[in-house]
Amino acid sequence: MSTTCGCEHCHSHGSSGLWMPTVSFVLLVIGLIGKYSGISWFAESWIEAIWFLVAFLPVGLPVMREAWEAALRKDFFSEFSLMAIASIGAFCIGEYPEAVAVMLFYTVGERLQLLAVNKASKNISDLLDVRPERTDVWRTGTYMNVSPKDVKVGERIEVKPGGRVPLDGVLLEAEAQFDTSALTGESMPRSIREGEEVLAGMIVQGQAVRIQVNRPYEQSALARILALVKDASERKAPAELFIRRFARIYTPIVILLSFLIVSVPALVGMVTPSFQYVFSDWLYRGLVFLVISCPCALVISVPLGYFGGIGAASRAGILFKGGNYLDAITRVNTVAFDKTGTLTTGRFEVTTVESTGIPVSDLLSILLSVERKSTHPVAQAVVRHAERKDSVPMEITDMRELAGHGVEAIMNGRQVLVGNIRLLTERGISVPKELSDSVSTVVVCAIDGKY
């Protein structure tokens, strides 16, 4: 992976491993020991120069190459050119360890940045990329298991209960239930009818479904969301845009000031004979100013901070579409949600049970008998509640699911309906009005056509 920071340079060179900075570090340490410990063979200036040049090359050459490539793009004032000039000058005045140290510290910083970016990218990818690797597609009179990438628009696929839909398409069943939480955050299952669109990432509930594909793999809803969040770092926050503009103005100013630090004292020395101008001393001061003024740490740290924030949020299951949205959330003091499922885990619990005509214990036994074979989250909540009340299931002689409505069963010769309010109203069974006005999910039951 490569990414772009405010300096508009590529960090892909950081992928070459840690051997280059390691070699340079070891040679730099040995060179410093040899330089300051008085080892006789290291006292020769040409040996010292060659030693530190060898230490410089593994970390210096990549930066020199970046400076050259930037110059070919007419970008003469980048942090690469700053460091290249500073390191060449350091060699010219005999300060070899400083030249190696500048490049070494920069390279180590690049490796740390690359590790942070790759980790954040992996967190985002792992969170979102939940697309199935295989799917069943109808071909030559039978279902064949293939990669979703090989499925063409117009072909028919089948997704089994509990399976994740791999491609966008149109539902071919009369009606089916889907868990859409991966796309919407809403844990309440959604009922989709024949001819309506089913999106990749939804999870099938209750029954196998057939879907006619209407978009290729790369254009599916989940693929678009994945690409959107992976590219989040490209949506710059105001602070990032400012740093980018700042670096383009700041860098040439720093180079000019460094030049003036070296040249102005020379002019003063020409005008004022009493002023002793030593070129090597002022060149060293100009180079020191050049190195410490390099904006690379600033222009790298700001974009990296935003990308690290996006990656950290992704580990907690929060997806930001860009640094600008990360900035915006800092100004939020009130959040209003229109769906309870957005804030809950999707594990429903029974709050109240009301019975008309039969004891509550008998009602729970009936509900337990009917709902225990259903995979619907609401049905499972009813089963858990009935089992906690020690209800005993009854024998069912016939049962069928009514997609999007509930269940119809025959129990001891009596017809039992369990489901939503719409199921009973469509069968002409009246339901108390206060139930229709309830903000909670309501499960109703009718026996032999009576609520």
C-alpha positions as CSV (number, residue, x, y, z in Angstrom):
1,M,0.0,0.0,0.0
2,S,1.1,3.5,-0.6
3,T,-0.4,6.7,0.7
4,T,0.2,10.4,0.2
5,C,1.0,12.9,2.9
6,G,0.9,16.7,2.7
7,C,4.2,16.8,1.0
8,E,2.7,14.9,-1.9
9,H,5.3,12.2,-1.9
10,C,4.8,8.4,-1.9
11,H,5.6,6.4,1.1
12,S,5.8,3.1,-0.8
13,H,9.6,3.0,-0.3
14,G,8.9,2.2,3.3
15,S,7.8,-1.3,2.3
16,S,11.4,-2.4,1.6
17,G,11.8,-3.6,5.2
18,L,13.9,-2.6,8.2
19,W,17.3,-3.8,7.0
20,M,18.4,-0.4,5.6
21,P,17.9,1.7,8.8
22,T,19.3,-1.2,10.8
23,V,22.6,-1.3,8.7
24,S,22.9,2.4,8.9
25,F,22.3,2.5,12.6
26,V,24.9,-0.2,13.3
27,L,27.5,1.5,11.1
28,L,26.7,4.9,12.6
29,V,27.2,3.6,16.2
30,I,30.5,1.8,15.3
31,G,31.7,5.0,13.5
32,L,30.9,7.2,16.5
33,I,32.8,4.8,18.8
34,G,35.7,4.8,16.4
35,K,35.7,8.5,16.0
36,Y,35.6,9.5,19.7
37,S,37.5,6.5,21.2
38,G,40.8,7.3,19.5
39,I,41.1,4.1,17.5
40,S,44.3,4.5,15.5
41,W,43.1,3.1,12.1
42,F,40.0,5.3,12.3
43,A,42.0,8.5,12.7
44,E,42.6,8.6,8.9
45,S,40.1,11.2,7.5
46,W,39.5,9.3,4.3
47,I,38.7,6.1,6.2
48,E,36.2,8.0,8.4
49,A,34.6,9.6,5.3
50,I,34.2,6.3,3.5
51,W,32.8,4.6,6.7
52,F,30.1,7.2,7.2
53,L,29.4,7.3,3.4
54,V,28.7,3.6,3.5
55,A,26.4,4.2,6.6
56,F,24.7,7.0,4.7
57,L,23.9,5.2,1.5
58,P,21.2,2.7,2.7
59,V,19.0,5.5,4.1
60,G,20.3,8.5,2.0
61,L,19.9,7.1,-1.5
62,P,16.1,6.6,-1.3
63,V,15.7,10.2,-0.1
64,M,18.1,11.5,-2.9
65,R,16.0,9.6,-5.4
66,E,12.8,11.1,-4.1
67,A,14.4,14.6,-4.3
68,W,15.5,13.9,-7.9
69,E,12.0,12.7,-9.0
70,A,10.4,15.7,-7.3
71,A,12.7,18.0,-9.2
72,L,11.8,16.3,-12.5
73,R,8.1,17.2,-11.6
74,K,9.3,20.8,-11.0
75,D,8.9,20.4,-7.3
76,F,12.2,21.8,-6.3
77,F,11.3,22.8,-2.7
78,S,10.3,19.5,-1.0
79,E,11.5,18.1,2.3
80,F,13.6,15.7,0.3
81,S,15.6,18.5,-1.3
82,L,16.0,20.1,2.2
83,M,17.5,16.9,3.6
84,A,19.6,16.2,0.4
85,I,21.2,19.7,0.6
86,A,21.7,19.4,4.3
87,S,23.4,16.0,4.1
88,I,25.6,17.0,1.2
89,G,26.7,20.1,3.0
90,A,27.4,18.1,6.2
91,F,29.7,15.9,4.2
92,C,31.4,18.9,2.7
93,I,32.3,20.4,6.1
94,G,33.3,17.0,7.6
95,E,30.3,16.5,9.8
96,Y,29.7,13.0,8.6
97,P,27.7,11.6,11.6
98,E,25.1,14.5,11.3
99,A,24.5,13.6,7.6
100,V,23.8,9.9,8.5
101,A,21.7,10.8,11.5
102,V,19.4,13.1,9.5
103,M,18.5,10.5,7.0
104,L,18.4,7.7,9.6
105,F,15.9,9.5,11.8
106,Y,13.7,10.4,8.8
107,T,13.7,6.8,7.5
108,V,12.8,5.4,11.0
109,G,9.9,7.9,11.1
110,E,8.7,6.7,7.7
111,R,8.7,3.1,8.8
112,L,6.7,4.0,11.9
113,Q,4.2,5.9,9.7
114,L,3.9,3.0,7.3
115,L,3.2,0.6,10.2
116,A,0.5,2.9,11.5
117,V,-1.2,3.4,8.1
118,N,-1.1,-0.3,7.3
119,K,-2.6,-1.2,10.7
120,A,-5.4,1.3,10.3
121,S,-6.1,0.1,6.7
122,K,-6.2,-3.5,7.9
123,N,-8.7,-2.6,10.7
124,I,-11.0,-0.9,8.2
125,S,-10.7,-3.8,5.7
126,D,-11.4,-6.4,8.4
127,L,-14.4,-4.5,9.7
128,L,-16.0,-4.1,6.3
129,D,-14.9,-6.8,3.9
130,V,-17.4,-9.5,5.0
131,R,-18.4,-10.5,1.5
132,P,-18.8,-14.2,0.9
133,E,-16.1,-15.9,-1.1
134,R,-18.5,-18.4,-2.8
135,T,-22.1,-18.4,-3.9
136,D,-24.6,-20.8,-5.7
137,V,-25.5,-19.6,-9.2
138,W,-28.1,-21.3,-11.5
139,R,-26.4,-22.6,-14.6
140,T,-27.2,-25.4,-17.1
141,G,-30.1,-26.7,-15.0
142,T,-28.3,-26.8,-11.6
143,Y,-26.8,-24.7,-9.0
144,M,-23.0,-24.3,-9.3
145,N,-20.8,-23.0,-6.5
146,V,-18.6,-20.1,-7.9
147,S,-16.9,-16.9,-6.8
148,P,-19.3,-13.9,-6.7
149,K,-16.8,-12.2,-9.1
150,D,-17.7,-14.7,-11.8
151,V,-21.5,-14.1,-11.6
152,K,-22.9,-12.1,-14.4
153,V,-25.7,-9.5,-14.3
154,G,-29.0,-11.3,-15.0
155,E,-28.0,-14.6,-13.5
156,R,-29.9,-16.2,-10.6
157,I,-28.2,-17.0,-7.2
158,E,-29.5,-18.8,-4.1
159,V,-28.6,-17.8,-0.6
160,K,-29.3,-20.1,2.3
161,P,-30.7,-19.1,5.7
162,G,-28.0,-17.3,7.7
163,G,-26.0,-16.6,4.6
164,R,-24.8,-13.2,3.6
165,V,-26.0,-11.9,0.2
166,P,-22.9,-11.5,-2.0
167,L,-24.3,-9.4,-4.8
168,D,-27.0,-6.8,-5.4
169,G,-30.2,-8.1,-7.0
170,V,-33.9,-8.4,-7.1
171,L,-35.8,-10.8,-4.9
172,L,-37.6,-13.7,-6.7
173,E,-39.4,-15.0,-3.6
174,A,-42.9,-13.8,-2.6
175,E,-41.4,-12.3,0.6
176,A,-38.4,-12.8,2.9
177,Q,-36.8,-11.4,6.0
178,F,-33.3,-9.9,6.0
179,D,-30.9,-8.7,8.6
180,T,-29.7,-5.3,7.2
181,S,-27.5,-4.2,10.2
182,A,-24.3,-4.4,8.2
183,L,-25.6,-1.7,5.9
184,T,-27.9,0.4,8.1
185,G,-27.1,-0.4,11.7
186,E,-30.7,-1.3,12.3
187,S,-30.9,-4.7,14.1
188,M,-34.7,-5.2,13.4
189,P,-35.1,-7.6,10.4
190,R,-36.5,-6.0,7.3
191,S,-39.2,-7.6,5.2
192,I,-38.6,-7.5,1.4
193,R,-41.2,-8.5,-1.2
194,E,-40.9,-10.0,-4.6
195,G,-39.4,-7.6,-7.1
196,E,-37.8,-5.3,-4.5
197,E,-34.0,-4.8,-4.3
198,V,-31.8,-6.9,-2.1
199,L,-28.3,-5.5,-1.4
200,A,-25.0,-7.2,-0.8
201,G,-24.2,-7.5,2.9
202,M,-27.7,-8.4,4.0
203,I,-28.2,-11.7,5.9
204,V,-31.0,-14.0,4.9
205,Q,-33.3,-15.2,7.7
206,G,-35.8,-18.0,8.0
207,Q,-35.6,-19.5,4.4
208,A,-33.4,-19.9,1.4
209,V,-34.0,-17.1,-1.2
210,R,-33.4,-16.7,-4.9
211,I,-32.1,-13.4,-6.2
212,Q,-31.6,-12.2,-9.8
213,V,-28.3,-10.2,-9.9
214,N,-28.6,-6.7,-11.2
215,R,-25.1,-5.3,-10.6
216,P,-21.6,-6.8,-11.0
217,Y,-19.5,-7.7,-7.9
218,E,-17.4,-4.5,-8.1
219,Q,-20.5,-2.2,-8.1
220,S,-22.4,-3.9,-5.2
221,A,-23.5,-1.8,-2.2
222,L,-21.0,-3.4,0.1
223,A,-18.2,-3.0,-2.4
224,R,-19.0,0.7,-2.7
225,I,-19.1,1.2,1.1
226,L,-15.8,-0.6,1.4
227,A,-14.2,1.6,-1.2
228,L,-15.7,4.7,0.3
229,V,-14.2,4.1,3.7
230,K,-10.9,2.7,2.4
231,D,-10.5,6.0,0.6
232,A,-11.4,8.0,3.6
233,S,-7.9,9.5,3.9
234,E,-8.4,11.2,0.6
235,R,-11.1,13.5,2.1
236,K,-9.0,16.0,3.7
237,A,-9.9,18.0,6.8
238,P,-9.3,21.8,6.8
239,A,-6.2,21.3,9.0
240,E,-4.7,18.9,6.5
241,L,-5.4,21.2,3.5
242,F,-3.8,24.1,5.4
243,I,-0.6,22.1,6.2
244,R,-0.3,21.1,2.5
245,R,-0.5,24.8,1.4
246,F,1.7,25.8,4.3
247,A,4.5,23.4,3.2
248,R,4.6,24.7,-0.3
249,I,5.2,28.3,0.9
250,Y,7.3,27.4,4.0
251,T,9.9,25.2,2.3
252,P,11.3,27.8,-0.2
253,I,11.4,30.4,2.5
254,V,13.5,28.1,4.7
255,I,15.9,27.4,1.8
256,L,16.2,31.2,1.2
257,L,16.9,31.9,4.8
258,S,19.6,29.2,5.0
259,F,21.2,30.8,1.9
260,L,21.1,34.2,3.6
261,I,22.7,32.8,6.8
262,V,25.7,31.8,4.8
263,S,25.9,34.7,2.4
264,V,25.0,37.8,4.5
265,P,27.9,37.4,6.9
266,A,30.2,37.1,3.9
267,L,28.9,40.5,2.6
268,V,29.3,41.9,6.1
269,G,32.9,40.6,6.2
270,M,33.6,42.3,2.8
271,V,32.3,45.7,4.1
272,T,33.7,45.4,7.7
273,P,37.3,44.1,7.7
274,S,37.2,43.7,11.5
275,F,34.5,41.0,11.1
276,Q,36.2,37.6,10.7
277,Y,34.1,35.5,8.3
278,V,34.8,31.7,8.4
279,F,32.9,30.0,5.5
280,S,32.8,26.6,7.1
281,D,31.3,27.9,10.4
282,W,28.5,29.9,8.6
283,L,27.9,27.0,6.2
284,Y,27.4,24.7,9.2
285,R,25.0,27.2,10.8
286,G,23.0,27.5,7.6
287,L,22.8,23.7,7.3
288,V,21.7,23.3,10.9
289,F,19.0,25.8,10.3
290,L,18.0,24.0,7.2
291,V,17.7,20.6,8.9
292,I,15.8,21.8,12.1
293,S,13.4,23.8,9.9
294,C,12.4,20.8,7.7
295,P,8.6,20.6,7.8
296,C,8.4,16.9,7.1
297,A,7.5,16.0,10.7
298,L,4.7,18.5,10.6
299,V,3.3,17.7,7.2
300,I,3.4,13.9,7.9
301,S,2.1,14.0,11.4
302,V,-1.2,15.8,10.7
303,P,-2.5,13.5,7.9
304,L,-1.2,10.5,9.9
305,G,-3.1,11.7,12.9
306,Y,-6.3,11.8,11.0
307,F,-5.8,8.4,9.4
308,G,-4.8,6.9,12.7
309,G,-8.1,8.3,14.2
310,I,-10.1,6.7,11.4
311,G,-8.4,3.4,12.0
312,A,-8.8,3.6,15.8
313,A,-12.5,4.3,15.3
314,S,-12.9,1.4,12.9
315,R,-11.6,-1.0,15.6
316,A,-14.6,0.2,17.7
317,G,-17.0,-0.4,14.8
318,I,-17.3,3.3,13.9
319,L,-16.7,4.2,10.3
320,F,-15.7,7.8,9.3
321,K,-15.8,8.6,5.6
322,G,-12.9,11.1,5.8
323,G,-10.8,13.4,8.0
324,N,-13.3,16.2,7.4
325,Y,-16.0,14.1,9.2
326,L,-13.6,13.3,12.0
327,D,-13.2,17.1,12.4
328,A,-16.9,17.6,12.3
329,I,-17.7,15.1,15.1
330,T,-15.6,17.2,17.5
331,R,-18.2,20.0,17.3
332,V,-21.2,17.7,17.9
333,N,-22.8,18.0,21.4
334,T,-26.2,16.3,20.7
335,V,-27.1,13.2,18.7
336,A,-30.6,12.2,17.8
337,F,-31.4,8.7,16.6
338,D,-34.7,7.7,14.9
339,K,-34.2,4.0,15.4
340,T,-33.6,2.1,18.6
341,G,-31.8,-0.6,16.7
342,T,-29.0,1.9,15.9
343,L,-28.1,1.9,19.6
344,T,-28.8,-1.7,20.7
345,T,-27.2,-5.1,20.1
346,G,-30.2,-6.6,18.4
347,R,-31.0,-8.9,21.2
348,F,-34.7,-8.4,22.0
349,E,-36.3,-8.9,25.4
350,V,-39.9,-9.4,26.4
351,T,-41.1,-6.4,28.5
352,T,-44.8,-7.3,29.2
353,V,-47.2,-10.1,28.5
354,E,-50.9,-9.5,28.3
355,S,-53.5,-12.2,28.0
356,T,-57.2,-12.1,27.2
357,G,-59.4,-15.1,27.7
358,I,-56.7,-17.6,28.8
359,P,-54.1,-17.6,31.6
360,V,-50.8,-16.1,30.9
361,S,-49.0,-19.4,31.6
362,D,-51.1,-21.1,28.9
363,L,-50.4,-18.3,26.4
364,L,-46.7,-18.6,27.0
365,S,-46.9,-22.4,26.5
366,I,-48.6,-21.8,23.1
367,L,-46.1,-19.2,22.1
368,L,-43.1,-21.4,23.1
369,S,-44.5,-24.3,21.1
370,V,-44.9,-22.2,17.9
371,E,-41.9,-19.8,18.1
372,R,-39.2,-22.3,19.2
373,K,-38.7,-23.5,15.6
374,S,-38.3,-19.9,14.2
375,T,-34.9,-18.2,13.7
376,H,-36.5,-14.7,13.9
377,P,-34.8,-12.6,16.6
378,V,-38.2,-11.5,18.0
379,A,-39.4,-15.2,18.1
380,Q,-36.2,-16.2,19.9
381,A,-36.8,-13.5,22.5
382,V,-40.3,-14.9,23.2
383,V,-38.8,-18.4,23.5
384,R,-36.2,-17.2,26.0
385,H,-38.9,-15.5,28.1
386,A,-41.2,-18.5,28.1
387,E,-38.4,-20.8,29.1
388,R,-37.5,-18.5,32.0
389,K,-41.1,-18.8,33.2
390,D,-40.8,-22.7,33.0
391,S,-43.4,-23.0,30.3
392,V,-44.0,-26.4,28.8
393,P,-44.3,-26.7,25.0
394,M,-47.4,-28.4,23.5
395,E,-47.6,-30.8,20.6
396,I,-48.1,-29.2,17.1
397,T,-49.6,-31.3,14.3
398,D,-49.2,-28.9,11.5
399,M,-47.2,-25.6,11.1
400,R,-46.2,-23.2,8.3
401,E,-44.4,-19.9,8.3
402,L,-46.1,-16.8,6.7
403,A,-43.2,-14.7,5.4
404,G,-43.3,-11.2,6.8
405,H,-46.3,-12.0,9.0
406,G,-45.7,-14.8,11.4
407,V,-46.6,-18.5,11.9
408,E,-49.8,-20.5,11.5
409,A,-50.1,-23.8,13.4
410,I,-52.6,-26.5,14.4
411,M,-52.4,-27.4,18.1
412,N,-54.9,-29.9,19.7
413,G,-57.2,-29.4,16.7
414,R,-57.2,-25.6,17.1
415,Q,-55.9,-23.0,14.7
416,V,-53.2,-20.8,16.3
417,L,-51.8,-17.6,14.7
418,V,-48.7,-16.0,16.1
419,G,-47.1,-12.9,14.5
420,N,-47.4,-9.2,13.9
421,I,-50.6,-7.1,14.0
422,R,-50.9,-7.2,10.2
423,L,-51.3,-11.0,10.3
424,L,-54.4,-10.8,12.4
425,T,-56.0,-7.8,10.7
426,E,-55.6,-9.5,7.3
427,R,-57.5,-12.5,8.8
428,G,-60.3,-10.1,10.0
429,I,-59.4,-10.5,13.6
430,S,-59.7,-7.2,15.6
431,V,-56.8,-6.1,17.8
432,P,-56.9,-3.5,20.6
433,K,-56.1,-0.1,19.2
434,E,-53.5,0.6,21.9
435,L,-51.3,-2.2,20.5
436,S,-51.2,-0.5,17.1
437,D,-50.0,2.7,18.8
438,S,-47.3,1.0,20.8
439,V,-43.7,2.1,20.1
440,S,-42.4,-1.4,21.0
441,T,-42.4,-4.5,18.8
442,V,-45.7,-6.3,19.4
443,V,-46.3,-10.1,19.0
444,V,-50.0,-11.0,19.0
445,C,-51.7,-14.4,19.1
446,A,-55.1,-15.7,18.0
447,I,-56.8,-19.0,18.7
448,D,-59.6,-20.1,16.4
449,G,-60.0,-16.6,15.0
450,K,-60.2,-14.9,18.4
451,Y,-57.6,-12.5,19.8
